[in-house]
Amino acid sequence: MERLKEFYEQENAILVDVRQPDEFEKGRIPGARNVPSQKLRDFSLEITDKDTPIFVYCLSGARSARAVRALRGVGFTNVHDLGGINAYVGELEK
């Protein structure tokens, strides 16, 4: 989660939580958008600028790593893996 500061510093950056909706509702990093892994394709079609800064996290880091590979695989150039929310120290939104 050390790269989270970069998200807050970049204009037009998107913070994506790829956990399931029930996990997301239990607590999320402020400003995060829930895009479960199986919905990444739909999400990728919504973003027209492939250079948009996208920061991805999940619970432990496994799903976020797969999501980053998937987004890069469809042409996104500025995607960052924040790892797992279990390493996040800070206030959660509910």
Rosetta blueprint (number, residue, H / E / L):
1 M L
2 E L
3 R L
4 L H
5 K H
6 E H
7 F H
8 Y H
9 E H
10 Q L
11 E L
12 N L
13 A L
14 I E
15 L E
16 V E
17 D E
18 V L
19 R L
20 Q L
21 P H
22 D H
23 E H
24 F H
25 E H
26 K H
27 G L
28 R E
29 I L
30 P L
31 G L
32 A E
33 R E
34 N E
35 V L
36 P L
37 S H
38 Q H
39 K H
40 L H
41 R H
42 D H
43 F H
44 S H
45 L H
46 E H
47 I L
48 T L
49 D L
50 K L
51 D L
52 T L
53 P L
54 I E
55 F E
56 V E
57 Y E
58 C E
59 L L
60 S L
61 G L
62 A H
63 R H
64 S H
65 A H
66 R H
67 A H
68 V H
69 R H
70 A H
71 L H
72 R H
73 G H
74 V L
75 G L
76 F L
77 T L
78 N L
79 V E
80 H E
81 D E
82 L E
83 G E
84 G E
85 I H
86 N H
87 A H
88 Y L
89 V L
90 G L
91 E L
92 L L
93 E E
94 K L
